[in-house]
């Protein structure tokens, strides 16, 4: 049962209102389910919309932010909890520790960095927590095509590709997260030694 969800998303609103609408609707969904939000702690972009909507509805919002970003005045000052950490690696580790599962909404370098960090940790067995990608208005289609290309070129195993759960609807995606079963797969090097690829 997912009680705390970590959401990775942009510090910008994006070009289209479909992105901000989705962030607000996701917050409403979490409020209705009584699920706590863990996120990067900012008061701007999709991050700010998500947090503000949760707080306005009486939800619990936990932020985790490096001191260097707090000093740039992007920290949300009204959160249920705010953890100030030393750097980005500490931030990602704490967000993972505090969360039962992960959602990624549209964003850029920071969002993708956080997403791929937890995907890698799952691949290596460091964590076994479900990861969902909300593909709003086909935003992530090029990324998904790249991952499929990595599978076709035998840089990524199908089992590890399937760690990333994808949907265009957050209700369906959340159901996939709840149904998630950890993937145990051999490393590529072990298969190479066996001559299987």
QUIZIBEL-V807483 format. One record per pair of residues at least 24 apart in sequence whose C-alpha atoms are under 8 Angstrom apart, sorted by the first residue. I is the first residue (numbers start at 1). J is the second residue. If there is no record, write none. Layout:
i=I j=J
i=I j=J
//
This chain:
i=1 j=178
i=2 j=35
i=2 j=100
i=2 j=101
i=2 j=178
i=3 j=34
i=3 j=35
i=3 j=36
i=3 j=100
i=4 j=35
i=4 j=36
i=4 j=37
i=4 j=38
i=4 j=98
i=4 j=99
i=4 j=100
i=4 j=101
i=5 j=35
i=5 j=36
i=5 j=37
i=5 j=38
i=5 j=99
i=5 j=100
i=5 j=101
i=5 j=102
i=5 j=103
i=6 j=37
i=6 j=38
i=6 j=39
i=6 j=95
i=6 j=96
i=6 j=99
i=6 j=100
i=6 j=101
i=6 j=102
i=6 j=103
i=7 j=37
i=7 j=38
i=7 j=39
i=7 j=102
i=7 j=103
i=7 j=104
i=7 j=105
i=8 j=39
i=8 j=40
i=8 j=102
i=8 j=103
i=8 j=104
i=8 j=105
i=8 j=107
i=8 j=111
i=8 j=114
i=8 j=115
i=9 j=46
i=9 j=47
i=9 j=104
i=9 j=105
i=9 j=106
i=9 j=107
i=9 j=111
i=10 j=45
i=10 j=46
i=10 j=47
i=10 j=105
i=10 j=106
i=10 j=107
i=10 j=108
i=10 j=110
i=10 j=111
i=11 j=42
i=11 j=44
i=11 j=45
i=11 j=46
i=11 j=47
i=11 j=48
i=11 j=107
i=12 j=44
i=12 j=45
i=12 j=46
i=12 j=47
i=12 j=107
i=13 j=44
i=13 j=45
i=13 j=46
i=14 j=45
i=18 j=136
i=18 j=137
i=19 j=46
i=19 j=106
i=19 j=136
i=20 j=46
i=20 j=49
i=22 j=136
i=23 j=49
i=23 j=50
i=23 j=105
i=24 j=49
i=24 j=50
i=24 j=53
i=26 j=50
i=26 j=170
i=27 j=51
i=27 j=53
i=27 j=54
i=28 j=53
i=28 j=54
i=28 j=57
i=29 j=171
i=30 j=54
i=31 j=57
i=31 j=58
i=31 j=59
i=34 j=59
i=35 j=59
i=35 j=60
i=36 j=60
i=36 j=61
i=36 j=62
i=37 j=61
i=37 j=62
i=38 j=62
i=38 j=63
i=38 j=64
i=38 j=95
i=38 j=98
i=38 j=99
i=39 j=63
i=39 j=64
i=39 j=95
i=40 j=64
i=40 j=65
i=40 j=91
i=41 j=65
i=41 j=75
i=41 j=76
i=41 j=82
i=42 j=74
i=42 j=75
i=42 j=76
i=43 j=74
i=43 j=75
i=43 j=76
i=43 j=77
i=44 j=74
i=48 j=76
i=51 j=79
i=55 j=79
i=64 j=91
i=64 j=94
i=64 j=95
i=65 j=91
i=66 j=91
i=92 j=117
i=100 j=129
i=100 j=130
i=101 j=129
i=101 j=130
i=101 j=131
i=101 j=177
i=102 j=129
i=102 j=130
i=102 j=131
i=102 j=132
i=103 j=131
i=103 j=132
i=103 j=133
i=103 j=134
i=104 j=131
i=104 j=132
i=104 j=133
i=104 j=134
i=105 j=133
i=105 j=134
i=105 j=135
i=105 j=136
i=106 j=134
i=106 j=135
i=106 j=136
i=106 j=139
i=106 j=140
i=119 j=163
i=119 j=164
i=122 j=163
i=123 j=160
i=123 j=163
i=123 j=183
i=125 j=184
i=128 j=182
i=129 j=182
i=130 j=163
i=130 j=164
i=130 j=165
i=130 j=177
i=130 j=178
i=130 j=180
i=130 j=182
i=131 j=163
i=131 j=164
i=131 j=165
i=131 j=177
i=132 j=164
i=132 j=165
i=132 j=166
i=132 j=167
i=132 j=173
i=132 j=174
i=132 j=177
i=133 j=164
i=133 j=165
i=133 j=166
i=133 j=167
i=133 j=173
i=134 j=166
i=134 j=167
i=134 j=168
i=134 j=169
i=134 j=170
i=134 j=173
i=135 j=166
i=135 j=167
i=135 j=168
i=135 j=169
i=136 j=168
i=136 j=169
i=137 j=168
i=138 j=168
i=157 j=188
i=159 j=183
i=159 j=185
i=160 j=185
//
